[in-house]
Amino acid sequence: MLRSLTHAVLETAKKSGQINGRVEGQPESGWIAIDLGEIIIHLFSPEQRSYYQLEQLWIKSKLLLRLK
């Protein structure tokens, strides 16, 4: 699933005229970061998301989008 999500993000960015995104991580690791310049997208497996709980670091920030 992470591989498909990464591909979808990169294709959408390309179609909207963004520069090519830089991808760090592998789907098998459960965490992929996509650097699109001004935006960095983190994709997590459910297990990694539960473990790192990054939302707690930014609990007071505004949530823009959550996909499950």
Buried (B, 14 or more C-beta within 10 A) or exposed (E): EBEEBBEEBBEEBEEEEBEEBEBEBEBEEBBBBBEBEEEEBBBBBEEBBEEBEEEEEEEEEEEEEEEE
